[in-house]
Amino acid sequence: MVDLGARIRQEEADVNSDPTPAPEPPGGIPRRAQSVGAAIGISRILGLAREMVLARTFGAGSFTDAFYIAYRIPNMLRDLFAEGALSAALVPTLIRRMTQGGREEGWVLVNRLVSTLLLVLGAVTLGIYFGSRGLVWMLAAGFRDNPAKFELTAQMTRIMSPFLLSVSLASVGMAALNACGRFFLPALASSLFNICCILAALLLSDLMPGWGFDPIVSMAVGAVLGGAAQFLVMIPPAGALGYRFRLDFRFSDPDLRAIGRLALPAVLGLSATQISIVVDSQLASLYGDGPVSWLSYGFRLMQLPIGLIGVAVATATMTTVSEYAALGMRDRIGPALGSGLRLSACLIFPAMVGLLLFRGEIVQLLFQRGAFLEADTLWTGRIVGLYTLGLFAYSAVKILTPAFYALNNTRTPLRASLSAVAAKILLSFLLIQPLGFLGLPLATSLSSWLQFALLRRPLARSLSPATAAHGKGAYLRIALASLMMGAIALAVHRGAEMMLPGPGALSLLFRLGAAIMAALAAIVPLLWLFRVEEARELARLAGIFRRKGR
């Protein structure tokens, strides 16, 4: 069990002992990733609980399709303006500012950025509110065949329009606290969003008809409250570190302009990604009630290991690489990236194998109850399997992209993003003919691997070719260890099925639990057997080797 108080007190002690960020050796990435991963793990589990409540209460059909499209509109813009481009540009710039001028100068930059966002995103929020029907048509024109569904989507879009501003400000707070060495509490903040959505579904859905709304509107209300909570929780830790908000519209600040220069290519690249999302939404909306929801449930399940592993490692790696770049330690960036990628592979490859083997059972256990039917489980399971094929590539892109921004190279990730999205759109139209909407997740996975290849090659060539060559052998050994782990888990699952057969939730939980426990027990020894360097670090973090010197 994670001791939340101990995590927060330890980070406060680490930060207060040194007012400015200091570089760590590559070994600092696993420690930072452990802290971020623990917090994100809590949030992702709560996010999964949110999806389970949504599935049980509303199923997978017209109402959930409407909610997912309405939520996708501000969430796409959040990814575009905040968590993607802005965070990648802010962290290295803020670390450089704090390294050169101290933390107070860093807070001045944060105030100028926040003031700018209040102007820009405030206007965008108004545009979402008054242009809701047009935005719904842009994302899901197929909903026009069902006027009630179309109007419900537009209504929830208007309700959720403030979500963009609050969550974007929360992303700035998270990036600023990361730059100050605070990782656990910012990563935990999204848990509040999930809690608000769960409580809204449980407490408000039955009250909505009495107020003249459909029950699903409770999820839109929960999203708005959750976004506000996610922002407000950033204020106390920032204040403890000396931050005081004041409006500051000094747009001539060179570091503010530097953030804009770094963020603009990322915005262009992410704009291409959003075009891909729009294409997926439009194509899925043409297949009637269900596909939009099945794709969303499947993507959410695939996001669980990405959040637990990929985002945690990416956050830790980005901060370490930014520190090395700010201090001119370019020779350390290659080993840090190599360590981050291999650490991610040690955790993501086993997750890929597990999801591919047990995707149907996992979806059934998590979602199949209440309004979520057996047919919904079948389609969602297929989608999970296709998304899983690109799981490592998707995580690796999150690790590699910020490294280019730390090195002031914005063109390479932009070109990679544009190429991958072009391939994704082309593959979507090609694969949807023989596979229907199942071609959409497959196209996403294939294009993710293309983007990974386009990012990894130039970075490896410019920084550390030796590290790249070493990585190829390590990935092969990690893959072999993961396959052996999968064989062990499958054998244990079949043995457990003989002991407790039947379709019930209890027997299903017993079989999956036994398989997962066997996999967890086997993976680190197997990685050790295949001489993967990160096995020792994983064992240490897991507490397997507790004696000093082991």
ZAMARGU-4260 file (C-alpha; in steps of 0.2 Angstrom, whole numbers, plus 5000, padded with zeros to 4 digits):
<rodrens>
0) 5000/5000/5000 | 5006/5017/4996 | 5009/5029/5011 | 5003/5045/5003 | 5009/5056/5018
5) 5026/5048/5018 | 5028/5051/4999 | 5023/5070/5001 | 5034/5073/5016 | 5049/5065/5007
10) 5047/5076/4992 | 5045/5091/5003 | 5061/5087/5012 | 5070/5084/4996 | 5064/5100/4988
15) 5067/5111/5004 | 5085/5105/5005 | 5089/5113/4989 | 5080/5128/4982 | 5085/5125/4964
20) 5084/5109/4953 | 5100/5099/4952 | 5104/5085/4940 | 5104/5067/4945 | 5113/5052/4937
25) 5103/5041/4925 | 5098/5030/4940 | 5087/5044/4946 | 5074/5040/4933 | 5068/5024/4941
30) 5066/5033/4958 | 5057/5047/4950 | 5047/5035/4939 | 5042/5025/4955 | 5036/5041/4964
35) 5026/5047/4948 | 5020/5029/4945 | 5013/5027/4962 | 5003/5042/4961 | 4997/5039/4943
40) 4993/5021/4948 | 4981/5027/4960 | 4973/5039/4948 | 4972/5026/4934 | 4964/5014/4945
45) 4951/5027/4950 | 4949/5031/4931 | 4946/5013/4928 | 4933/5013/4942 | 4925/5028/4934
50) 4923/5018/4918 | 4916/5003/4927 | 4903/5014/4935 | 4899/5022/4918 | 4898/5005/4910
55) 4887/4998/4924 | 4875/5013/4924 | 4874/5018/4906 | 4881/5003/4896 | 4888/5006/4879
60) 4876/5014/4867 | 4867/5031/4862 | 4870/5040/4879 | 4888/5035/4882 | 4892/5039/4863
65) 4885/5056/4867 | 4895/5058/4882 | 4912/5052/4875 | 4910/5064/4860 | 4905/5079/4871
70) 4920/5075/4883 | 4932/5073/4868 | 4929/5091/4862 | 4937/5100/4877 | 4949/5086/4881
75) 4956/5086/4863 | 4960/5105/4865 | 4967/5101/4883 | 4979/5089/4874 | 4983/5102/4861
80) 4986/5117/4872 | 4991/5110/4889 | 4997/5093/4893 | 5005/5090/4876 | 5014/5105/4868
85) 5014/5117/4883 | 5020/5104/4896 | 5034/5099/4885 | 5040/5117/4882 | 5037/5123/4899
90) 5047/5111/4909 | 5064/5113/4901 | 5062/5132/4900 | 5057/5133/4918 | 5071/5122/4924
95) 5084/5133/4914 | 5076/5149/4921 | 5077/5142/4939 | 5095/5135/4937 | 5101/5152/4931
100) 5090/5165/4941 | 5083/5155/4956 | 5065/5149/4960 | 5058/5167/4961 | 5062/5170/4943
105) 5053/5154/4939 | 5037/5159/4947 | 5038/5176/4938 | 5038/5166/4921 | 5023/5155/4928
110) 5013/5170/4931 | 5016/5177/4914 | 5011/5161/4906 | 4995/5159/4917 | 4990/5176/4913
115) 4992/5173/4894 | 4982/5157/4896 | 4968/5165/4905 | 4966/5177/4889 | 4968/5164/4876
120) 4959/5149/4883 | 4945/5160/4891 | 4941/5165/4873 | 4942/5147/4867 | 4930/5141/4881
125) 4917/5154/4875 | 4920/5147/4857 | 4916/5130/4863 | 4900/5135/4873 | 4893/5145/4859
130) 4899/5134/4845 | 4894/5117/4853 | 4882/5111/4839 | 4895/5115/4825 | 4909/5106/4835
135) 4898/5090/4837 | 4895/5090/4819 | 4913/5091/4816 | 4917/5076/4827 | 4902/5065/4824
140) 4891/5070/4809 | 4883/5053/4810 | 4874/5058/4825 | 4863/5069/4814 | 4853/5053/4810
145) 4847/5054/4828 | 4842/5072/4832 | 4840/5068/4851 | 4857/5060/4852 | 4865/5075/4843
150) 4856/5088/4854 | 4861/5079/4870 | 4879/5079/4864 | 4879/5098/4861 | 4871/5101/4878
155) 4884/5091/4887 | 4898/5100/4877 | 4891/5117/4883 | 4891/5111/4901 | 4909/5104/4900
160) 4916/5120/4891 | 4925/5127/4907 | 4934/5110/4908 | 4947/5116/4896 | 4953/5131/4906
165) 4953/5123/4923 | 4963/5107/4917 | 4975/5118/4907 | 4979/5128/4922 | 4981/5112/4932
170) 4993/5106/4918 | 5004/5122/4921 | 5004/5119/4939 | 5009/5101/4937 | 5024/5105/4925
175) 5029/5119/4937 | 5029/5108/4952 | 5039/5094/4942 | 5052/5107/4938 | 5054/5110/4957
180) 5056/5092/4960 | 5038/5088/4966 | 5031/5073/4957 | 5020/5063/4968 | 5006/5076/4973
185) 5004/5083/4955 | 5003/5066/4947 | 4990/5062/4961 | 4979/5077/4956 | 4969/5068/4942
190) 4962/5056/4955 | 4951/5070/4961 | 4944/5071/4943 | 4940/5053/4943 | 4932/5054/4961
195) 4921/5068/4956 | 4915/5059/4940 | 4911/5043/4951 | 4902/5053/4964 | 4892/5062/4951
200) 4886/5046/4942 | 4882/5038/4959 | 4873/5053/4967 | 4867/5064/4953 | 4861/5052/4939
205) 4845/5048/4948 | 4841/5066/4951 | 4844/5073/4934 | 4827/5068/4927 | 4819/5079/4940
210) 4829/5094/4935 | 4825/5091/4916 | 4841/5082/4911 | 4845/5065/4905 | 4854/5055/4918
215) 4870/5054/4908 | 4872/5073/4910 | 4878/5069/4928 | 4894/5064/4920 | 4896/5081/4912
220) 4894/5089/4928 | 4906/5078/4937 | 4919/5082/4923 | 4918/5100/4926 | 4919/5098/4945
225) 4934/5086/4943 | 4943/5098/4932 | 4941/5112/4945 | 4947/5101/4959 | 4962/5096/4949
230) 4967/5114/4947 | 4963/5119/4965 | 4974/5105/4973 | 4989/5112/4964 | 4988/5129/4974
235) 4994/5124/4991 | 5010/5115/4986 | 5014/5129/4974 | 5011/5142/4988 | 5022/5132/5000
240) 5036/5133/4987 | 5034/5152/4986 | 5022/5155/4972 | 5010/5169/4973 | 4998/5173/4959
245) 4997/5190/4951 | 4992/5195/4933 | 5007/5199/4923 | 5004/5202/4904 | 5023/5206/4900
250) 5022/5196/4884 | 5040/5202/4879 | 5048/5190/4892 | 5061/5180/4882 | 5057/5164/4891
255) 5039/5166/4888 | 5043/5168/4869 | 5054/5153/4870 | 5040/5143/4877 | 5029/5149/4862
260) 5043/5145/4850 | 5045/5127/4857 | 5026/5124/4859 | 5021/5130/4842 | 5028/5116/4832
265) 5021/5104/4845 | 5004/5112/4843 | 5005/5110/4824 | 5010/5091/4827 | 4997/5088/4839
270) 4984/5097/4828 | 4988/5083/4815 | 4985/5071/4829 | 4968/5079/4833 | 4964/5078/4815
275) 4967/5059/4817 | 4955/5059/4832 | 4942/5068/4822 | 4943/5055/4808 | 4941/5041/4820
280) 4926/5049/4828 | 4918/5053/4812 | 4920/5035/4805 | 4915/5027/4821 | 4899/5038/4822
285) 4893/5031/4805 | 4891/5013/4812 | 4876/5017/4824 | 4875/5016/4843 | 4890/5007/4851
290) 4906/5009/4842 | 4911/5026/4849 | 4909/5019/4866 | 4918/5002/4863 | 4933/5012/4856
295) 4933/5023/4871 | 4932/5009/4884 | 4945/4999/4874 | 4957/5014/4873 | 4954/5018/4892
300) 4959/5000/4896 | 4975/5002/4885 | 4979/5018/4894 | 4980/5010/4911 | 4998/5003/4908
305) 5003/5018/4898 | 4998/5029/4913 | 5006/5017/4926 | 5022/5015/4916 | 5024/5026/4901
310) 5018/5042/4908 | 5028/5039/4924 | 5044/5035/4915 | 5041/5049/4903 | 5039/5062/4916
315) 5055/5057/4926 | 5065/5056/4910 | 5059/5073/4903 | 5065/5081/4920 | 5081/5073/4920
320) 5085/5076/4902 | 5080/5094/4904 | 5092/5096/4919 | 5106/5089/4909 | 5103/5100/4894
325) 5102/5116/4905 | 5119/5112/4913 | 5127/5107/4896 | 5129/5089/4901 | 5124/5083/4883
330) 5134/5067/4885 | 5123/5061/4899 | 5107/5063/4889 | 5109/5047/4878 | 5112/5035/4893
335) 5097/5043/4902 | 5085/5040/4887 | 5092/5023/4885 | 5088/5019/4903 | 5071/5026/4902
340) 5066/5017/4886 | 5073/5000/4893 | 5064/5003/4910 | 5048/5006/4900 | 5050/4990/4890
345) 5053/4980/4905 | 5036/4984/4911 | 5026/4987/4895 | 5031/4971/4886 | 5024/4960/4899
350) 5008/4971/4900 | 5006/4969/4881 | 5008/4950/4883 | 4995/4949/4897 | 4982/4960/4888
355) 4983/4950/4872 | 4981/4934/4881 | 4967/4939/4893 | 4959/4954/4885 | 4942/4946/4884
360) 4942/4940/4903 | 4948/4957/4908 | 4934/4966/4899 | 4921/4954/4906 | 4927/4956/4924
365) 4929/4975/4924 | 4914/4980/4913 | 4901/4966/4910 | 4887/4970/4922 | 4872/4981/4923
370) 4869/4989/4906 | 4885/4983/4899 | 4880/4967/4889 | 4890/4952/4883 | 4890/4959/4865
375) 4899/4975/4872 | 4912/4964/4880 | 4915/4955/4864 | 4918/4971/4854 | 4928/4980/4867
380) 4939/4965/4869 | 4943/4964/4851 | 4947/4983/4851 | 4959/4981/4866 | 4969/4968/4857
385) 4971/4979/4842 | 4976/4994/4853 | 4988/4983/4863 | 4999/4980/4848 | 5005/4998/4849
390) 5007/4999/4867 | 5026/5001/4869 | 5027/5012/4854 | 5014/5024/4861 | 5024/5024/4878
395) 5041/5027/4870 | 5035/5042/4860 | 5030/5050/4876 | 5048/5047/4882 | 5057/5053/4867
400) 5047/5068/4861 | 5052/5079/4876 | 5070/5075/4874 | 5070/5084/4857 | 5062/5100/4866
405) 5075/5099/4879 | 5088/5100/4865 | 5079/5114/4856 | 5075/5103/4841 | 5056/5105/4837
410) 5057/5100/4819 | 5060/5082/4821 | 5045/5078/4832 | 5034/5089/4821 | 5039/5079/4806
415) 5037/5062/4815 | 5020/5067/4821 | 5014/5073/4804 | 5020/5058/4795 | 5012/5046/4808
420) 4996/5055/4807 | 4996/5055/4788 | 4999/5036/4789 | 4986/5034/4802 | 4972/5042/4792
425) 4977/5033/4776 | 4977/5016/4786 | 4960/5020/4794 | 4952/5022/4777 | 4961/5007/4770
430) 4957/4995/4785 | 4940/5001/4788 | 4934/4993/4772 | 4939/4975/4776 | 4938/4977/4795
435) 4924/4990/4799 | 4927/5001/4814 | 4940/4988/4820 | 4952/4995/4807 | 4953/5011/4817
440) 4963/5004/4833 | 4974/4994/4821 | 4978/5009/4811 | 4982/5018/4828 | 4994/5005/4833
445) 5003/5004/4816 | 5005/5023/4815 | 5012/5023/4833 | 5026/5011/4828 | 5030/5022/4813
450) 5031/5038/4824 | 5043/5029/4837 | 5054/5024/4823 | 5055/5041/4816 | 5059/5048/4833
455) 5072/5035/4839 | 5083/5035/4824 | 5089/5053/4823 | 5090/5054/4842 | 5101/5038/4843
460) 5112/5044/4829 | 5114/5062/4836 | 5117/5057/4854 | 5123/5039/4857 | 5124/5026/4843
465) 5132/5014/4855 | 5117/5016/4866 | 5105/5012/4852 | 5115/4996/4847 | 5114/4990/4865
470) 5096/4994/4866 | 5091/4982/4851 | 5098/4967/4860 | 5090/4972/4876 | 5073/4974/4868
475) 5075/4956/4861 | 5079/4949/4878 | 5065/4958/4886 | 5053/4952/4873 | 5058/4934/4876
480) 5057/4936/4894 | 5039/4943/4892 | 5034/4928/4881 | 5040/4916/4894 | 5031/4925/4907
485) 5015/4924/4896 | 5017/4905/4895 | 5018/4904/4913 | 5003/4915/4916 | 4993/4905/4904
490) 4997/4888/4911 | 4992/4895/4929 | 4976/4902/4922 | 4971/4885/4914 | 4976/4876/4930
495) 4965/4888/4940 | 4951/4886/4928 | 4951/4867/4932 | 4951/4871/4950 | 4936/4883/4949
500) 4927/4883/4932 | 4912/4893/4928 | 4907/4910/4921 | 4904/4918/4938 | 4913/4934/4943
505) 4921/4925/4958 | 4929/4911/4947 | 4934/4923/4934 | 4943/4934/4947 | 4951/4919/4954
510) 4958/4913/4937 | 4964/4930/4932 | 4971/4934/4949 | 4981/4918/4949 | 4988/4922/4932
515) 4993/4940/4936 | 5001/4934/4952 | 5011/4921/4943 | 5016/4934/4930 | 5022/4947/4943
520) 5032/4933/4952 | 5040/4927/4936 | 5045/4943/4926 | 5059/4950/4937 | 5068/4933/4938
525) 5066/4930/4919 | 5073/4947/4915 | 5087/4943/4927 | 5090/4927/4918 | 5090/4936/4901
530) 5103/4948/4908 | 5093/4964/4906 | 5102/4978/4916 | 5086/4986/4922 | 5081/4969/4931
535) 5092/4974/4946 | 5084/4991/4947 | 5066/4984/4946 | 5070/4971/4959 | 5077/4985/4971
540) 5062/4996/4968 | 5051/4981/4972 | 5060/4977/4988 | 5066/4960/4982 | 5084/4963/4986
545) 5083/4972/5003 | 5101/4968/5009 | 5114/4982/5006 | 5125/4977/4992 | 5114/4965/4983
</rodrens>
